[in-house]
């Protein structure tokens, strides 16, 4: 397991990568240019893998 920082992780390819890393058990830190979308991305990823960093 590793810690991954995903820039642009609230949508699109960044979100898919964050989800994939979380699914394999990594700790995921999501950075988002749009703060309004970041909480939703975090919630979706946390449901799949609880080792999500904030």
mmCIF file as Biopython writes it, N, C-alpha, C and O atoms, coordinates in Angstrom:
data_model
#
loop_
_atom_site.group_PDB
_atom_site.id
_atom_site.type_symbol
_atom_site.label_atom_id
_atom_site.label_alt_id
_atom_site.label_comp_id
_atom_site.label_asym_id
_atom_site.label_entity_id
_atom_site.label_seq_id
_atom_site.pdbx_PDB_ins_code
_atom_site.Cartn_x
_atom_site.Cartn_y
_atom_site.Cartn_z
_atom_site.occupancy
_atom_site.B_iso_or_equiv
_atom_site.auth_seq_id
_atom_site.auth_asym_id
_atom_site.pdbx_PDB_model_num
ATOM 1   N N  . UNK A ? 1  ? 0.831   -1.185 0.000   1.0 0.0 1  A 1 
ATOM 2   C CA . UNK A ? 1  ? 0.000   0.000  0.000   1.0 0.0 1  A 1 
ATOM 3   C C  . UNK A ? 1  ? 0.876   1.249  0.000   1.0 0.0 1  A 1 
ATOM 4   O O  . UNK A ? 1  ? 1.941   1.291  0.616   1.0 0.0 1  A 1 
ATOM 5   N N  . UNK A ? 2  ? 0.393   2.252  -0.706  1.0 0.0 2  A 1 
ATOM 6   C CA . UNK A ? 2  ? 1.112   3.509  -0.789  1.0 0.0 2  A 1 
ATOM 7   C C  . UNK A ? 2  ? 0.155   4.661  -0.537  1.0 0.0 2  A 1 
ATOM 8   O O  . UNK A ? 2  ? -1.056  4.470  -0.433  1.0 0.0 2  A 1 
ATOM 9   N N  . UNK A ? 3  ? 0.712   5.852  -0.440  1.0 0.0 3  A 1 
ATOM 10  C CA . UNK A ? 3  ? -0.080  7.069  -0.364  1.0 0.0 3  A 1 
ATOM 11  C C  . UNK A ? 3  ? 0.039   7.774  -1.698  1.0 0.0 3  A 1 
ATOM 12  O O  . UNK A ? 3  ? 1.144   8.010  -2.186  1.0 0.0 3  A 1 
ATOM 13  N N  . UNK A ? 4  ? -1.103  8.112  -2.290  1.0 0.0 4  A 1 
ATOM 14  C CA . UNK A ? 4  ? -1.123  8.759  -3.596  1.0 0.0 4  A 1 
ATOM 15  C C  . UNK A ? 4  ? -1.795  10.114 -3.493  1.0 0.0 4  A 1 
ATOM 16  O O  . UNK A ? 4  ? -2.833  10.247 -2.845  1.0 0.0 4  A 1 
ATOM 17  N N  . UNK A ? 5  ? -1.210  11.121 -4.128  1.0 0.0 5  A 1 
ATOM 18  C CA . UNK A ? 5  ? -1.817  12.439 -4.229  1.0 0.0 5  A 1 
ATOM 19  C C  . UNK A ? 5  ? -2.296  12.586 -5.665  1.0 0.0 5  A 1 
ATOM 20  O O  . UNK A ? 5  ? -1.500  12.535 -6.602  1.0 0.0 5  A 1 
ATOM 21  N N  . UNK A ? 6  ? -3.597  12.768 -5.830  1.0 0.0 6  A 1 
ATOM 22  C CA . UNK A ? 6  ? -4.191  12.873 -7.159  1.0 0.0 6  A 1 
ATOM 23  C C  . UNK A ? 6  ? -4.584  14.325 -7.389  1.0 0.0 6  A 1 
ATOM 24  O O  . UNK A ? 6  ? -5.490  14.841 -6.734  1.0 0.0 6  A 1 
ATOM 25  N N  . UNK A ? 7  ? -3.904  14.980 -8.319  1.0 0.0 7  A 1 
ATOM 26  C CA . UNK A ? 7  ? -4.228  16.353 -8.691  1.0 0.0 7  A 1 
ATOM 27  C C  . UNK A ? 7  ? -5.345  16.288 -9.723  1.0 0.0 7  A 1 
ATOM 28  O O  . UNK A ? 7  ? -5.227  15.581 -10.724 1.0 0.0 7  A 1 
ATOM 29  N N  . UNK A ? 8  ? -6.422  17.016 -9.487  1.0 0.0 8  A 1 
ATOM 30  C CA . UNK A ? 8  ? -7.574  16.946 -10.382 1.0 0.0 8  A 1 
ATOM 31  C C  . UNK A ? 8  ? -8.396  15.697 -10.123 1.0 0.0 8  A 1 
ATOM 32  O O  . UNK A ? 8  ? -8.954  15.114 -11.052 1.0 0.0 8  A 1 
ATOM 33  N N  . UNK A ? 9  ? -8.473  15.287 -8.874  1.0 0.0 9  A 1 
ATOM 34  C CA . UNK A ? 9  ? -9.139  14.038 -8.539  1.0 0.0 9  A 1 
ATOM 35  C C  . UNK A ? 9  ? -10.635 14.123 -8.332  1.0 0.0 9  A 1 
ATOM 36  O O  . UNK A ? 9  ? -11.251 13.136 -7.930  1.0 0.0 9  A 1 
ATOM 37  N N  . UNK A ? 10 ? -11.241 15.271 -8.592  1.0 0.0 10 A 1 
ATOM 38  C CA . UNK A ? 10 ? -12.679 15.388 -8.349  1.0 0.0 10 A 1 
ATOM 39  C C  . UNK A ? 10 ? -13.525 14.998 -9.549  1.0 0.0 10 A 1 
ATOM 40  O O  . UNK A ? 10 ? -14.738 14.841 -9.413  1.0 0.0 10 A 1 
ATOM 41  N N  . UNK A ? 11 ? -12.918 14.837 -10.724 1.0 0.0 11 A 1 
ATOM 42  C CA . UNK A ? 11 ? -13.707 14.470 -11.897 1.0 0.0 11 A 1 
ATOM 43  C C  . UNK A ? 11 ? -12.813 13.838 -12.960 1.0 0.0 11 A 1 
ATOM 44  O O  . UNK A ? 11 ? -11.586 13.901 -12.890 1.0 0.0 11 A 1 
ATOM 45  N N  . UNK A ? 12 ? -13.462 13.236 -13.931 1.0 0.0 12 A 1 
ATOM 46  C CA . UNK A ? 12 ? -12.767 12.707 -15.097 1.0 0.0 12 A 1 
ATOM 47  C C  . UNK A ? 12 ? -11.720 11.661 -14.790 1.0 0.0 12 A 1 
ATOM 48  O O  . UNK A ? 12 ? -11.907 10.797 -13.933 1.0 0.0 12 A 1 
ATOM 49  N N  . UNK A ? 13 ? -10.613 11.756 -15.507 1.0 0.0 13 A 1 
ATOM 50  C CA . UNK A ? 13 ? -9.534  10.780 -15.385 1.0 0.0 13 A 1 
ATOM 51  C C  . UNK A ? 13 ? -8.935  10.778 -13.978 1.0 0.0 13 A 1 
ATOM 52  O O  . UNK A ? 13 ? -8.631  9.713  -13.440 1.0 0.0 13 A 1 
ATOM 53  N N  . UNK A ? 14 ? -8.765  11.947 -13.383 1.0 0.0 14 A 1 
ATOM 54  C CA . UNK A ? 14 ? -8.220  12.020 -12.028 1.0 0.0 14 A 1 
ATOM 55  C C  . UNK A ? 14 ? -9.092  11.279 -11.029 1.0 0.0 14 A 1 
ATOM 56  O O  . UNK A ? 14 ? -8.581  10.583 -10.151 1.0 0.0 14 A 1 
ATOM 57  N N  . UNK A ? 15 ? -10.398 11.425 -11.158 1.0 0.0 15 A 1 
ATOM 58  C CA . UNK A ? 15 ? -11.320 10.716 -10.268 1.0 0.0 15 A 1 
ATOM 59  C C  . UNK A ? 15 ? -11.221 9.220  -10.470 1.0 0.0 15 A 1 
ATOM 60  O O  . UNK A ? 15 ? -11.229 8.460  -9.502  1.0 0.0 15 A 1 
ATOM 61  N N  . UNK A ? 16 ? -11.127 8.785  -11.719 1.0 0.0 16 A 1 
ATOM 62  C CA . UNK A ? 16 ? -11.005 7.356  -12.008 1.0 0.0 16 A 1 
ATOM 63  C C  . UNK A ? 16 ? -9.711  6.784  -11.423 1.0 0.0 16 A 1 
ATOM 64  O O  . UNK A ? 16 ? -9.707  5.682  -10.875 1.0 0.0 16 A 1 
ATOM 65  N N  . UNK A ? 17 ? -8.630  7.528  -11.540 1.0 0.0 17 A 1 
ATOM 66  C CA . UNK A ? 17 ? -7.346  7.082  -10.984 1.0 0.0 17 A 1 
ATOM 67  C C  . UNK A ? 17 ? -7.430  7.018  -9.460  1.0 0.0 17 A 1 
ATOM 68  O O  . UNK A ? 17 ? -6.966  6.053  -8.854  1.0 0.0 17 A 1 
ATOM 69  N N  . UNK A ? 18 ? -8.018  8.037  -8.841  1.0 0.0 18 A 1 
ATOM 70  C CA . UNK A ? 18 ? -8.178  8.039  -7.384  1.0 0.0 18 A 1 
ATOM 71  C C  . UNK A ? 18 ? -8.984  6.827  -6.938  1.0 0.0 18 A 1 
ATOM 72  O O  . UNK A ? 18 ? -8.642  6.176  -5.951  1.0 0.0 18 A 1 
ATOM 73  N N  . UNK A ? 19 ? -10.046 6.528  -7.661  1.0 0.0 19 A 1 
ATOM 74  C CA . UNK A ? 19 ? -10.890 5.381  -7.323  1.0 0.0 19 A 1 
ATOM 75  C C  . UNK A ? 19 ? -10.108 4.077  -7.463  1.0 0.0 19 A 1 
ATOM 76  O O  . UNK A ? 19 ? -10.204 3.202  -6.603  1.0 0.0 19 A 1 
ATOM 77  N N  . UNK A ? 20 ? -9.345  3.946  -8.528  1.0 0.0 20 A 1 
ATOM 78  C CA . UNK A ? 20 ? -8.562  2.725  -8.758  1.0 0.0 20 A 1 
ATOM 79  C C  . UNK A ? 20 ? -7.545  2.519  -7.636  1.0 0.0 20 A 1 
ATOM 80  O O  . UNK A ? 20 ? -7.401  1.412  -7.118  1.0 0.0 20 A 1 
ATOM 81  N N  . UNK A ? 21 ? -6.844  3.587  -7.264  1.0 0.0 21 A 1 
ATOM 82  C CA . UNK A ? 21 ? -5.865  3.471  -6.186  1.0 0.0 21 A 1 
ATOM 83  C C  . UNK A ? 21 ? -6.541  3.126  -4.865  1.0 0.0 21 A 1 
ATOM 84  O O  . UNK A ? 21 ? -6.040  2.295  -4.108  1.0 0.0 21 A 1 
ATOM 85  N N  . UNK A ? 22 ? -7.674  3.759  -4.586  1.0 0.0 22 A 1 
ATOM 86  C CA . UNK A ? 22 ? -8.400  3.474  -3.351  1.0 0.0 22 A 1 
ATOM 87  C C  . UNK A ? 22 ? -8.884  2.028  -3.333  1.0 0.0 22 A 1 
ATOM 88  O O  . UNK A ? 22 ? -8.831  1.362  -2.299  1.0 0.0 22 A 1 
ATOM 89  N N  . UNK A ? 23 ? -9.354  1.549  -4.477  1.0 0.0 23 A 1 
ATOM 90  C CA . UNK A ? 23 ? -9.824  0.163  -4.572  1.0 0.0 23 A 1 
ATOM 91  C C  . UNK A ? 23 ? -8.735  -0.842 -4.237  1.0 0.0 23 A 1 
ATOM 92  O O  . UNK A ? 23 ? -9.019  -1.903 -3.682  1.0 0.0 23 A 1 
ATOM 93  N N  . UNK A ? 24 ? -7.499  -0.519 -4.568  1.0 0.0 24 A 1 
ATOM 94  C CA . UNK A ? 24 ? -6.412  -1.461 -4.275  1.0 0.0 24 A 1 
ATOM 95  C C  . UNK A ? 24 ? -5.851  -1.285 -2.869  1.0 0.0 24 A 1 
ATOM 96  O O  . UNK A ? 24 ? -4.905  -1.973 -2.487  1.0 0.0 24 A 1 
ATOM 97  N N  . UNK A ? 25 ? -6.432  -0.360 -2.095  1.0 0.0 25 A 1 
ATOM 98  C CA . UNK A ? 25 ? -6.059  -0.216 -0.693  1.0 0.0 25 A 1 
ATOM 99  C C  . UNK A ? 25 ? -5.108  0.913  -0.382  1.0 0.0 25 A 1 
ATOM 100 O O  . UNK A ? 25 ? -4.663  1.041  0.759   1.0 0.0 25 A 1 
ATOM 101 N N  . UNK A ? 26 ? -4.782  1.738  -1.362  1.0 0.0 26 A 1 
ATOM 102 C CA . UNK A ? 26 ? -3.880  2.866  -1.122  1.0 0.0 26 A 1 
ATOM 103 C C  . UNK A ? 26 ? -4.594  3.973  -0.339  1.0 0.0 26 A 1 
ATOM 104 O O  . UNK A ? 26 ? -5.819  4.085  -0.378  1.0 0.0 26 A 1 
ATOM 105 N N  . UNK A ? 27 ? -3.814  4.780  0.366   1.0 0.0 27 A 1 
ATOM 106 C CA . UNK A ? 27 ? -4.329  6.009  0.953   1.0 0.0 27 A 1 
ATOM 107 C C  . UNK A ? 27 ? -4.322  7.051  -0.156  1.0 0.0 27 A 1 
ATOM 108 O O  . UNK A ? 27 ? -3.305  7.245  -0.823  1.0 0.0 27 A 1 
ATOM 109 N N  . UNK A ? 28 ? -5.456  7.724  -0.357  1.0 0.0 28 A 1 
ATOM 110 C CA . UNK A ? 28 ? -5.600  8.655  -1.478  1.0 0.0 28 A 1 
ATOM 111 C C  . UNK A ? 28 ? -5.884  10.054 -0.964  1.0 0.0 28 A 1 
ATOM 112 O O  . UNK A ? 28 ? -6.790  10.259 -0.156  1.0 0.0 28 A 1 
ATOM 113 N N  . UNK A ? 29 ? -5.099  11.021 -1.442  1.0 0.0 29 A 1 
ATOM 114 C CA . UNK A ? 29 ? -5.329  12.438 -1.162  1.0 0.0 29 A 1 
ATOM 115 C C  . UNK A ? 29 ? -5.754  13.080 -2.476  1.0 0.0 29 A 1 
ATOM 116 O O  . UNK A ? 29 ? -5.041  12.996 -3.476  1.0 0.0 29 A 1 
ATOM 117 N N  . UNK A ? 30 ? -6.922  13.724 -2.470  1.0 0.0 30 A 1 
ATOM 118 C CA . UNK A ? 30 ? -7.460  14.314 -3.690  1.0 0.0 30 A 1 
ATOM 119 C C  . UNK A ? 30 ? -7.305  15.824 -3.646  1.0 0.0 30 A 1 
ATOM 120 O O  . UNK A ? 30 ? -7.676  16.472 -2.667  1.0 0.0 30 A 1 
ATOM 121 N N  . UNK A ? 31 ? -6.755  16.376 -4.716  1.0 0.0 31 A 1 
ATOM 122 C CA . UNK A ? 31 ? -6.657  17.822 -4.895  1.0 0.0 31 A 1 
ATOM 123 C C  . UNK A ? 31 ? -7.615  18.197 -6.011  1.0 0.0 31 A 1 
ATOM 124 O O  . UNK A ? 31 ? -7.716  17.500 -7.021  1.0 0.0 31 A 1 
ATOM 125 N N  . UNK A ? 32 ? -8.325  19.316 -5.816  1.0 0.0 32 A 1 
ATOM 126 C CA . UNK A ? 32 ? -9.302  19.722 -6.820  1.0 0.0 32 A 1 
ATOM 127 C C  . UNK A ? 32 ? -9.240  21.223 -7.021  1.0 0.0 32 A 1 
ATOM 128 O O  . UNK A ? 32 ? -9.127  21.983 -6.059  1.0 0.0 32 A 1 
ATOM 129 N N  . UNK A ? 33 ? -9.314  21.643 -8.256  1.0 0.0 33 A 1 
ATOM 130 C CA . UNK A ? 33 ? -9.349  23.069 -8.572  1.0 0.0 33 A 1 
ATOM 131 C C  . UNK A ? 33 ? -10.696 23.665 -8.175  1.0 0.0 33 A 1 
ATOM 132 O O  . UNK A ? 33 ? -10.774 24.836 -7.803  1.0 0.0 33 A 1 
ATOM 133 N N  . UNK A ? 34 ? -11.745 22.868 -8.252  1.0 0.0 34 A 1 
ATOM 134 C CA . UNK A ? 34 ? -13.091 23.312 -7.919  1.0 0.0 34 A 1 
ATOM 135 C C  . UNK A ? 34 ? -13.480 22.757 -6.559  1.0 0.0 34 A 1 
ATOM 136 O O  . UNK A ? 34 ? -13.764 21.566 -6.434  1.0 0.0 34 A 1 
ATOM 137 N N  . UNK A ? 35 ? -13.497 23.602 -5.544  1.0 0.0 35 A 1 
ATOM 138 C CA . UNK A ? 35 ? -13.763 23.126 -4.184  1.0 0.0 35 A 1 
ATOM 139 C C  . UNK A ? 35 ? -15.177 22.580 -4.018  1.0 0.0 35 A 1 
ATOM 140 O O  . UNK A ? 35 ? -15.416 21.767 -3.125  1.0 0.0 35 A 1 
ATOM 141 N N  . UNK A ? 36 ? -16.106 23.005 -4.848  1.0 0.0 36 A 1 
ATOM 142 C CA . UNK A ? 36 ? -17.479 22.518 -4.727  1.0 0.0 36 A 1 
ATOM 143 C C  . UNK A ? 36 ? -17.586 21.028 -5.062  1.0 0.0 36 A 1 
ATOM 144 O O  . UNK A ? 36 ? -18.441 20.336 -4.509  1.0 0.0 36 A 1 
ATOM 145 N N  . UNK A ? 37 ? -16.738 20.530 -5.953  1.0 0.0 37 A 1 
ATOM 146 C CA . UNK A ? 37 ? -16.826 19.116 -6.352  1.0 0.0 37 A 1 
ATOM 147 C C  . UNK A ? 37 ? -15.976 18.196 -5.482  1.0 0.0 37 A 1 
ATOM 148 O O  . UNK A ? 37 ? -16.174 16.981 -5.503  1.0 0.0 37 A 1 
ATOM 149 N N  . UNK A ? 38 ? -15.063 18.729 -4.741  1.0 0.0 38 A 1 
ATOM 150 C CA . UNK A ? 38 ? -14.164 17.886 -3.948  1.0 0.0 38 A 1 
ATOM 151 C C  . UNK A ? 38 ? -14.893 17.034 -2.909  1.0 0.0 38 A 1 
ATOM 152 O O  . UNK A ? 38 ? -14.586 15.848 -2.791  1.0 0.0 38 A 1 
ATOM 153 N N  . UNK A ? 39 ? -15.848 17.587 -2.149  1.0 0.0 39 A 1 
ATOM 154 C CA . UNK A ? 39 ? -16.521 16.723 -1.163  1.0 0.0 39 A 1 
ATOM 155 C C  . UNK A ? 39 ? -17.260 15.541 -1.780  1.0 0.0 39 A 1 
ATOM 156 O O  . UNK A ? 39 ? -17.261 14.449 -1.212  1.0 0.0 39 A 1 
ATOM 157 N N  . UNK A ? 40 ? -17.893 15.750 -2.945  1.0 0.0 40 A 1 
ATOM 158 C CA . UNK A ? 40 ? -18.594 14.644 -3.584  1.0 0.0 40 A 1 
ATOM 159 C C  . UNK A ? 40 ? -17.614 13.571 -4.047  1.0 0.0 40 A 1 
ATOM 160 O O  . UNK A ? 40 ? -17.892 12.379 -3.920  1.0 0.0 40 A 1 
ATOM 161 N N  . UNK A ? 41 ? -16.489 13.980 -4.575  1.0 0.0 41 A 1 
ATOM 162 C CA . UNK A ? 41 ? -15.474 13.015 -5.002  1.0 0.0 41 A 1 
ATOM 163 C C  . UNK A ? 41 ? -14.942 12.235 -3.805  1.0 0.0 41 A 1 
ATOM 164 O O  . UNK A ? 41 ? -14.733 11.024 -3.881  1.0 0.0 41 A 1 
ATOM 165 N N  . UNK A ? 42 ? -14.729 12.936 -2.713  1.0 0.0 42 A 1 
ATOM 166 C CA . UNK A ? 42 ? -14.244 12.273 -1.500  1.0 0.0 42 A 1 
ATOM 167 C C  . UNK A ? 42 ? -15.267 11.258 -1.004  1.0 0.0 42 A 1 
ATOM 168 O O  . UNK A ? 42 ? -14.909 10.134 -0.653  1.0 0.0 42 A 1 
ATOM 169 N N  . UNK A ? 43 ? -16.542 11.653 -0.975  1.0 0.0 43 A 1 
ATOM 170 C CA . UNK A ? 43 ? -17.575 10.745 -0.491  1.0 0.0 43 A 1 
ATOM 171 C C  . UNK A ? 43 ? -17.663 9.491  -1.351  1.0 0.0 43 A 1 
ATOM 172 O O  . UNK A ? 43 ? -17.756 8.384  -0.820  1.0 0.0 43 A 1 
ATOM 173 N N  . UNK A ? 44 ? -17.634 9.649  -2.674  1.0 0.0 44 A 1 
ATOM 174 C CA . UNK A ? 44 ? -17.715 8.486  -3.576  1.0 0.0 44 A 1 
ATOM 175 C C  . UNK A ? 44 ? -16.527 7.562  -3.378  1.0 0.0 44 A 1 
ATOM 176 O O  . UNK A ? 44 ? -16.677 6.340  -3.359  1.0 0.0 44 A 1 
ATOM 177 N N  . UNK A ? 45 ? -15.350 8.145  -3.231  1.0 0.0 45 A 1 
ATOM 178 C CA . UNK A ? 45 ? -14.154 7.327  -3.074  1.0 0.0 45 A 1 
ATOM 179 C C  . UNK A ? 45 ? -14.111 6.684  -1.704  1.0 0.0 45 A 1 
ATOM 180 O O  . UNK A ? 45 ? -13.708 5.528  -1.580  1.0 0.0 45 A 1 
ATOM 181 N N  . UNK A ? 46 ? -14.520 7.410  -0.671  1.0 0.0 46 A 1 
ATOM 182 C CA . UNK A ? 46 ? -14.508 6.864  0.684   1.0 0.0 46 A 1 
ATOM 183 C C  . UNK A ? 46 ? -15.473 5.672  0.811   1.0 0.0 46 A 1 
ATOM 184 O O  . UNK A ? 46 ? -15.182 4.716  1.531   1.0 0.0 46 A 1 
ATOM 185 N N  . UNK A ? 47 ? -16.604 5.727  0.124   1.0 0.0 47 A 1 
ATOM 186 C CA . UNK A ? 47 ? -17.535 4.595  0.158   1.0 0.0 47 A 1 
ATOM 187 C C  . UNK A ? 47 ? -16.876 3.333  -0.368  1.0 0.0 47 A 1 
ATOM 188 O O  . UNK A ? 47 ? -17.124 2.239  0.139   1.0 0.0 47 A 1 
ATOM 189 N N  . UNK A ? 48 ? -16.044 3.483  -1.376  1.0 0.0 48 A 1 
ATOM 190 C CA . UNK A ? 48 ? -15.387 2.330  -1.980  1.0 0.0 48 A 1 
ATOM 191 C C  . UNK A ? 48 ? -14.199 1.847  -1.142  1.0 0.0 48 A 1 
ATOM 192 O O  . UNK A ? 48 ? -13.944 0.647  -1.046  1.0 0.0 48 A 1 
ATOM 193 N N  . UNK A ? 49 ? -13.484 2.786  -0.545  1.0 0.0 49 A 1 
ATOM 194 C CA . UNK A ? 49 ? -12.263 2.443  0.185   1.0 0.0 49 A 1 
ATOM 195 C C  . UNK A ? 49 ? -12.083 3.408  1.356   1.0 0.0 49 A 1 
ATOM 196 O O  . UNK A ? 49 ? -11.787 4.581  1.128   1.0 0.0 49 A 1 
ATOM 197 N N  . UNK A ? 50 ? -12.246 2.968  2.571   1.0 0.0 50 A 1 
ATOM 198 C CA . UNK A ? 50 ? -12.209 3.864  3.730   1.0 0.0 50 A 1 
ATOM 199 C C  . UNK A ? 50 ? -10.849 4.449  4.080   1.0 0.0 50 A 1 
ATOM 200 O O  . UNK A ? 50 ? -10.778 5.261  5.003   1.0 0.0 50 A 1 
ATOM 201 N N  . UNK A ? 51 ? -9.757  4.084  3.392   1.0 0.0 51 A 1 
ATOM 202 C CA . UNK A ? 51 ? -8.427  4.621  3.703   1.0 0.0 51 A 1 
ATOM 203 C C  . UNK A ? 51 ? -8.149  5.895  2.927   1.0 0.0 51 A 1 
ATOM 204 O O  . UNK A ? 51 ? -7.043  6.076  2.418   1.0 0.0 51 A 1 
ATOM 205 N N  . UNK A ? 52 ? -9.116  6.768  2.827   1.0 0.0 52 A 1 
ATOM 206 C CA . UNK A ? 52 ? -8.969  8.031  2.091   1.0 0.0 52 A 1 
ATOM 207 C C  . UNK A ? 52 ? -8.501  9.113  3.040   1.0 0.0 52 A 1 
ATOM 208 O O  . UNK A ? 52 ? -9.104  9.317  4.093   1.0 0.0 52 A 1 
ATOM 209 N N  . UNK A ? 53 ? -7.425  9.815  2.679   1.0 0.0 53 A 1 
ATOM 210 C CA . UNK A ? 53 ? -6.951  10.934 3.488   1.0 0.0 53 A 1 
ATOM 211 C C  . UNK A ? 53 ? -7.703  12.196 3.153   1.0 0.0 53 A 1 
ATOM 212 O O  . UNK A ? 53 ? -8.209  12.347 2.041   1.0 0.0 53 A 1 
ATOM 213 N N  . UNK A ? 54 ? -7.780  13.110 4.112   1.0 0.0 54 A 1 
ATOM 214 C CA . UNK A ? 54 ? -8.483  14.379 3.883   1.0 0.0 54 A 1 
ATOM 215 C C  . UNK A ? 54 ? -7.497  15.516 3.873   1.0 0.0 54 A 1 
ATOM 216 O O  . UNK A ? 54 ? -7.887  16.670 3.695   1.0 0.0 54 A 1 
#
